[in-house]
């Protein structure tokens, strides 16, 4: 007998996926599932957030609601799709105050509005304090972005600075007043306009959102694309509060930038000769490295070149 | 300060809905949300099931998985849509055994297969034992079934017998061996073929699934269509084990047939002169009454005519 606590989340998901009849459309492994609607893809992302496990101390209910929507829209963005709706299933304690619930719903609706769409449905049951959000989007055939298309020679880029969510978390933990870092943690901006604009260029070879940290995301893209990458440490845009938080808390900058996650920027690749096309999309981005041959070569060039560690994500381990 | 436990579920949902920007497409209130895809509607249903609250004693994990998918596909069926996918977000205890999880996933996949589609994605987090299922479907423009189209003079019909799920529940509670009734409770058959066939006739004026009991469903249709109904008690098809369970447990037949719910048959209306068209759809159905004028006239004709009580559904009340 094997309990789930003896396994990692990846192992559990792999076992589930290997037991299923293979679905048509896009196979599992990307940010969202995709259903073939002939002329376009319907993409669907579903993420659970617990009120205890996913709510940093001091986070308002409005921000909790925003976050539940944002993490799902971020997955839609990373597929290059246009959001078309958000569904929220809520397992709520009967001790919860109505005003808190209304704030949370308002946060979800505000995020949906930011993404150009609506909260269109859901379910409400008594339960332990959980939001299961589902975001839906559409992307024209031929424009869908996946994790598996990176080619040797491609450039690797990100849509914004990293480490901010980590700085937010560690500053809260240490009792530091750093509102910008806190916002970065609790006011996730899903890159929906950027994702759609990048997809429309036709130049992007692969894309995913950096929900679990740059290192995990790089490893994921390399694994699914069968390539390696060489990232230049100095090219990675670091959120401005990160050095100060590192100094005051002792958490290394590199830890926050590479491994913490929660930044929800897009990580994407494109051929070197398409640089002008991608620049014309008016999406702000930073080139942080290049795709190289060999899946075992996931390297970072700093004072010396070393391997980027893949720590995975472990939500189940005892 | 108002706690959720002081309110009914309907009140909570009404407060949420009144606070939202009105979504385009079909407004809230039906079994599923609907998004306009120009030539067709995308319908989306999301339902939460808790392992403690929604798992009758002795229910296998396989059946729990089936049920999580079936209750969502039932909502898709009631809109007349063709299922195109199922998403499962799982909040699982680390104490859960892997083999139980695999059984549960298999049950979901089997139900998706029964409905002609696949389990296409989801999320897995550590949590208190919850499934949030989301089913997706497509229905051609002009064929979507809603709860609001019943007209005076229409006939009222159901796709199968009622009271079976209740008989299952009360027989388990009383320690009676009634496998057929138990199956009716834990092996919900979503009426997807029936829903699609009824929608394709173009004759059906309104439709919903009977998840919370016939009485609640009738009241819902009357409220949204602005009509009344007169149901003939003797015309209601009663699941065969109901009288025996009633006799042995003391729970009245009427209680099981009208108020318990869990049967997931479709309740629908259509004009009298379209009876032949509906019969030609090859869907089995039973006519149980007719639509009358006046929203306050929700009556049942037995030895004497009386009002059908609307008890609503109360998942939150302390």
Interface residues (C-beta under 8 A of the other chain):
Chain A: X1 X2 X3 X4 X5 X7 X9 X12 X13 X15 X16 X19 X20 X21 X23 X24 X25 X28 X32 X33 X35 X37 X42 X44 X45 X46 X47 X48 X50 X53 X84 X85 X87 X88 X89 X90 X91 X92 X93 X94 X95 X96 X97 X98 X99 X101 X102 X105 X106 X109 X113 X118 X119 X120 X121 X122 X123 X124 X125 X126 X127 X128 X130 X132 X134 X136 X138 X315 X316 X317 X318
Chain B: X1 X2 X3 X4 X5 X7 X9 X12 X13 X15 X16 X19 X20 X21 X23 X24 X25 X28 X32 X33 X35 X37 X42 X44 X45 X46 X47 X48 X50 X53 X84 X85 X87 X88 X89 X90 X91 X92 X93 X94 X95 X96 X97 X98 X99 X101 X102 X105 X106 X109 X113 X118 X119 X120 X121 X122 X123 X124 X125 X126 X127 X128 X130 X132 X134 X136 X138 X315 X316 X317 X318
